[in-house]
Amino acid sequence: PEDVRASVIELDRRGVLQSLASRAERGPAEARLRDFGLFDYFLYPQFGDQPKSVAVAAIAAALDISLDSVALVDDQAFERDEVRYTHPQVRCFEATLRGRLPQLPEFDLAVTAEASQRRALYRHEERRRTEQAEFVGPPTAFLAGLDLRLRLWRAQPSDLLRAHELTERTHQLNSTGRCYSLADLAASRERPDHLLMLAALEDRFGSYGCIGLVLVEQNAAVWHLRLLLTSCRVVSRGIGGFLLTWLMHAAQNASVALRADFVDTGRNRMMWIAYRFAGFREISRNMAEVVLAHDLQTMPTLPDYLTLIDEV
C-alpha cells in the first residue's frame, strides 16, 4: 500500500534504520520489494525459516546497536510474542500500524542533515567490513590503509541539533548518559568558560558523519570534562581514546589539571574502560557518579594511522 511505502521513505528521511526479518525466500521477496522501489531502504535484511528473535539479534549485531534501540513490526501475534519473550527490550508493534509509524511518538525524531544520510553512512560501513574481512595482515595495517581523517571544531549554532541528537541516541560510548536539550547546549556553547566541541570522521570509503562530542568546563586551574561521547559506529577506530588523548595534551599545554565525570548507566562500561586505559583514576564517588582525574605525566601518543584536522 502507498501509505506503507510513504512510511518507509519518511522514516529513512528521519534517520531511522530499517531492515527485514522475514521467513520468505529471499529471491521472490527481494524482487517484489524492488518492484516498489523499496529494497535498498533495508539494511542487512534477514530471510529464511529462523525464529524472528534470531533475525532481530542478527540485524542489531550487524548495525552495532543495542536491542533496546530496536522495534519490530509484525502481523503475527506469535512472532511478536516470541521476540518479546526472548528480547523483552525490543518494542513490538502490530502490522496495522506500519503505515502510521511516523505519527507515533517513538518515531517523532528531529530531521538533521546527519539523519537523512544515516543509511548511506551504514552502506559505507558495509563496504569497509567487506574489505576488512578480506584483508590479510594486522588490524593496524588495515587502519593505516583507510586514510582516516578526524576533524575537530567548536560547535556552531547550526551544529546544535546534531549535538542534541548525539546526546539522545548515544548510549554505550557515553560517559554520563545525560541528555542535553537544545537550550542547554546553546547555553554551554555561548559560555566563555565552556568548550563544546564536535568531531567528524571520514576515510577513503566516505564519511562516518559527525560522530563525537566533547563538553569541557574550562576554569583557570582545572578543566572538567563534563561529557564525552562517540558513536558506536566508530568504536573499532578508537576515536574515544583519541579525543581523550587530544584533551590531555591540550590541558597539559594550558598548564591546568584535568578531571572528568563518569556516570555508570549500566550500558556504558566501554567508556569506563576507555578512561581507565587512558590513565584516569577515581578521586571521588557518589553512588553511580564518579569523578576521575589524570596527572598528565604519562600520556598516550596520538596514533599515526589518523590525520587530525584541528579547527578548535
C-alpha positions as CSV (number, residue, x, y, z in Angstrom):
1,P,0.0,0.0,0.0
2,E,1.1,3.5,-0.7
3,D,0.9,4.6,2.9
4,V,3.4,1.9,3.9
5,R,5.8,2.9,1.1
6,A,5.5,6.6,2.2
7,S,6.1,5.5,5.8
8,V,9.4,3.7,4.8
9,I,10.6,6.7,3.0
10,E,9.7,9.1,5.7
11,L,11.4,7.0,8.5
12,D,14.5,6.8,6.3
13,R,14.5,10.6,6.0
14,R,14.4,10.9,9.8
15,G,17.4,8.6,10.1
16,V,15.5,5.6,11.4
17,L,17.5,2.5,10.2
18,Q,15.2,-0.2,8.7
19,S,15.7,-3.9,8.0
20,L,13.7,-7.0,7.3
21,A,13.1,-10.2,9.4
22,S,11.2,-12.4,7.0
23,R,10.5,-16.1,6.7
24,A,10.1,-15.7,3.0
25,E,12.6,-16.8,0.4
26,R,15.0,-14.0,-0.4
27,G,14.7,-14.1,-4.2
28,P,10.9,-13.5,-4.6
29,A,10.7,-11.2,-1.6
30,E,13.6,-9.0,-2.9
31,A,12.1,-8.9,-6.4
32,R,8.8,-7.7,-5.0
33,L,10.4,-5.0,-2.9
34,R,12.4,-3.8,-5.9
35,D,9.2,-3.5,-7.9
36,F,8.1,-1.0,-5.3
37,G,11.5,0.7,-5.2
38,L,12.0,-0.1,-1.5
39,F,14.6,-2.9,-1.2
40,D,17.6,-0.6,-0.9
41,Y,16.0,1.1,2.1
42,F,16.6,-2.1,4.2
43,L,20.0,-2.8,5.8
44,Y,21.2,-6.3,6.5
45,P,17.9,-8.0,5.7
46,Q,17.3,-11.5,7.2
47,F,15.4,-14.2,5.3
48,G,14.6,-17.8,6.0
49,D,12.9,-20.1,8.4
50,Q,14.5,-19.0,11.6
51,P,12.9,-17.5,14.7
52,K,12.3,-13.8,14.4
53,S,14.2,-13.3,17.7
54,V,17.3,-14.7,15.9
55,A,16.9,-12.5,12.9
56,V,16.3,-9.4,15.1
57,A,19.5,-10.1,17.1
58,A,21.5,-10.6,13.8
59,I,20.3,-7.3,12.5
60,A,21.1,-5.4,15.7
61,A,24.6,-7.0,15.7
62,A,25.2,-6.1,12.1
63,L,24.2,-2.5,12.8
64,D,26.2,-2.5,16.0
65,I,23.2,-1.2,18.0
66,S,21.7,-2.4,21.3
67,L,18.4,-4.3,21.3
68,D,16.6,-1.6,23.3
69,S,17.0,0.6,20.2
70,V,15.0,-1.9,18.1
71,A,11.3,-2.0,17.2
72,L,9.6,-4.9,15.4
73,V,6.5,-4.5,13.3
74,D,4.9,-7.9,12.5
75,D,1.4,-9.1,11.5
76,Q,1.6,-12.3,13.6
77,A,0.9,-12.1,17.3
78,F,3.0,-15.3,17.8
79,E,6.1,-13.7,16.2
80,R,5.7,-10.6,18.3
81,D,5.3,-12.7,21.5
82,E,8.4,-14.8,20.6
83,V,10.5,-11.7,20.2
84,R,9.1,-10.1,23.4
85,Y,9.9,-13.3,25.3
86,T,13.5,-13.6,24.0
87,H,14.3,-9.9,23.8
88,P,12.0,-8.0,26.3
89,Q,13.8,-4.7,25.5
90,V,12.5,-4.8,21.9
91,R,9.4,-2.8,21.3
92,C,6.8,-4.6,19.2
93,F,4.0,-3.1,17.0
94,E,1.1,-4.7,15.1
95,A,1.4,-4.5,11.4
96,T,-1.8,-2.5,11.2
97,L,0.4,0.5,12.4
98,R,3.0,0.1,9.7
99,G,1.6,2.9,7.5
100,R,1.3,5.2,10.5
101,L,4.7,4.7,12.2
102,P,5.9,8.3,11.5
103,Q,2.9,9.6,13.5
104,L,3.9,7.6,16.6
105,P,5.8,9.4,19.4
106,E,8.6,6.7,19.3
107,F,9.5,7.8,15.8
108,D,9.0,11.6,16.2
109,L,12.6,12.5,15.6
110,A,14.2,15.7,14.6
111,V,15.5,15.6,11.0
112,T,19.1,16.7,10.6
113,A,21.5,16.5,7.7
114,E,23.2,13.7,9.5
115,A,19.9,11.8,10.0
116,S,18.9,12.0,6.3
117,Q,22.3,10.5,5.4
118,R,22.4,7.7,8.0
119,R,21.5,4.8,5.7
120,A,24.3,5.9,3.3
121,L,26.8,6.0,6.2
122,Y,25.9,2.4,7.0
123,R,26.3,1.4,3.4
124,H,29.9,2.9,3.6
125,E,30.4,0.8,6.7
126,E,29.2,-2.3,4.9
127,R,31.9,-1.8,2.3
128,R,34.6,-1.3,5.0
129,R,33.6,-4.5,6.7
130,T,33.7,-6.5,3.5
131,E,37.2,-5.2,2.7
132,Q,38.4,-5.8,6.3
133,A,37.2,-9.4,6.2
134,E,39.3,-10.0,3.1
135,F,42.3,-8.1,4.4
136,V,45.4,-10.2,5.3
137,G,47.5,-8.5,7.9
138,P,47.4,-6.9,11.4
139,P,44.5,-4.6,12.2
140,T,46.8,-1.6,12.5
141,A,47.8,-2.1,8.9
142,F,44.2,-2.1,7.8
143,L,43.6,1.1,9.7
144,A,46.7,2.7,8.2
145,G,45.3,2.0,4.7
146,L,42.0,3.7,5.4
147,D,43.3,7.2,5.2
148,L,41.4,8.2,8.3
149,R,40.9,11.9,8.9
150,L,39.4,13.3,12.1
151,R,38.1,16.9,12.1
152,L,37.6,18.7,15.4
153,W,35.8,22.1,15.7
154,R,34.0,24.3,18.2
155,A,30.2,23.8,17.8
156,Q,28.4,26.4,15.9
157,P,24.6,27.3,16.2
158,S,24.0,25.1,13.1
159,D,25.6,22.1,14.8
160,L,23.3,22.2,17.9
161,L,20.6,19.9,16.5
162,R,23.1,17.2,15.7
163,A,24.8,17.7,19.1
164,H,21.4,17.2,20.8
165,E,20.7,14.1,18.6
166,L,24.1,12.6,19.7
167,T,23.3,13.0,23.4
168,E,19.9,11.4,22.9
169,R,20.9,8.5,20.7
170,T,24.4,7.6,22.0
171,H,24.3,5.2,25.0
172,Q,27.2,2.7,25.0
173,L,30.0,5.2,24.4
174,N,28.6,8.0,26.5
175,S,30.4,9.0,29.7
176,T,27.4,10.1,31.7
177,G,24.2,9.1,29.7
178,R,22.9,12.6,30.3
179,C,20.7,14.1,27.6
180,Y,21.2,17.8,26.8
181,S,18.4,19.9,25.4
182,L,19.0,22.4,22.6
183,A,18.8,25.2,25.2
184,D,21.4,23.5,27.4
185,L,23.8,23.1,24.5
186,A,23.2,26.6,23.2
187,A,24.0,28.0,26.7
188,S,27.1,25.9,27.0
189,R,28.3,26.9,23.6
190,E,27.9,30.6,24.5
191,R,29.7,30.4,27.9
192,P,33.3,31.6,27.6
193,D,34.4,29.1,30.3
194,H,33.0,26.1,28.3
195,L,34.2,24.3,25.2
196,L,31.6,22.4,23.2
197,M,33.5,20.5,20.5
198,L,32.3,18.2,17.8
199,A,34.2,15.5,15.8
200,A,33.6,14.2,12.3
201,L,35.5,11.3,10.7
202,E,36.0,10.2,7.1
203,D,38.2,7.8,5.2
204,R,38.7,6.7,1.6
205,F,35.3,5.0,1.6
206,G,33.4,8.1,2.6
207,S,32.2,10.0,5.6
208,Y,31.2,8.5,9.0
209,G,29.4,11.7,9.8
210,C,29.6,13.8,12.9
211,I,30.5,11.0,15.4
212,G,31.8,12.7,18.6
213,L,31.0,15.3,21.2
214,V,33.1,16.8,24.0
215,L,31.9,19.3,26.6
216,V,34.5,20.8,28.9
217,E,34.2,23.3,31.7
218,Q,37.4,25.3,31.5
219,N,38.4,27.1,34.6
220,A,41.7,28.8,35.3
221,A,43.2,25.9,37.2
222,V,41.1,22.9,36.2
223,W,39.4,21.6,33.1
224,H,36.5,19.4,33.9
225,L,35.3,17.0,31.2
226,R,31.5,17.0,31.7
227,L,30.6,14.8,28.7
228,L,32.4,12.7,26.2
229,L,30.6,10.5,23.7
230,T,31.3,8.9,20.4
231,S,29.1,6.9,18.0
232,C,29.1,3.2,18.2
233,R,29.9,3.2,14.5
234,V,33.5,4.2,15.2
235,V,34.2,2.0,18.2
236,S,36.8,0.0,16.3
237,R,38.6,3.2,15.2
238,G,39.5,4.2,18.8
239,I,38.1,7.7,18.5
240,G,37.1,8.0,22.2
241,G,40.6,7.3,23.2
242,F,41.9,9.7,20.6
243,L,39.7,12.5,21.9
244,L,40.9,11.9,25.5
245,T,44.5,12.0,24.3
246,W,43.9,15.2,22.4
247,L,42.3,16.7,25.5
248,M,45.1,15.6,27.8
249,H,47.7,17.2,25.6
250,A,45.6,20.4,25.4
251,A,45.3,20.6,29.2
252,Q,49.0,20.0,29.7
253,N,49.8,22.8,27.2
254,A,47.4,25.1,29.1
255,S,49.0,24.1,32.4
256,V,45.8,23.1,34.0
257,A,44.6,20.0,35.9
258,L,42.2,17.6,34.1
259,R,39.2,15.9,35.6
260,A,36.3,14.0,34.1
261,D,32.8,12.9,35.1
262,F,31.6,9.4,34.7
263,V,28.1,8.0,35.5
264,D,27.5,4.3,35.3
265,T,24.4,3.8,33.3
266,G,24.6,0.1,33.1
267,R,25.3,0.3,29.4
268,N,28.5,2.4,29.1
269,R,31.2,0.2,30.6
270,M,33.2,0.6,27.4
271,M,33.6,4.3,28.2
272,W,34.8,3.5,31.8
273,I,37.4,1.2,30.3
274,A,38.5,3.9,27.9
275,Y,39.0,6.3,30.8
276,R,40.9,3.8,32.8
277,F,43.0,2.7,29.8
278,A,43.9,6.3,29.2
279,G,45.3,6.6,32.7
280,F,42.4,8.3,34.6
281,R,42.0,7.4,38.3
282,E,39.0,7.8,40.5
283,I,39.2,10.7,43.1
284,S,35.6,10.7,44.3
285,R,32.3,8.8,44.1
286,N,28.7,9.4,44.9
287,M,26.7,6.2,44.1
288,A,27.0,5.8,40.3
289,E,28.5,9.2,39.8
290,V,32.3,9.2,39.7
291,V,34.9,12.0,39.3
292,L,38.2,11.0,37.6
293,A,41.5,12.8,37.3
294,H,44.6,12.4,35.2
295,D,48.1,13.5,36.3
296,L,49.1,14.5,32.8
297,Q,52.5,13.0,33.4
298,T,52.4,9.8,31.3
299,M,50.0,10.1,28.3
300,P,49.3,8.1,25.2
301,T,50.6,9.4,21.9
302,L,48.3,10.3,19.0
303,P,48.0,7.3,16.6
304,D,49.9,7.6,13.4
305,Y,47.1,6.0,11.3
306,L,44.9,9.0,11.7
307,T,45.2,12.6,10.4
308,L,44.0,15.3,12.7
309,I,42.3,18.4,11.3
310,D,42.2,20.6,14.4
311,E,40.0,23.7,14.0
312,V,39.4,24.2,17.7
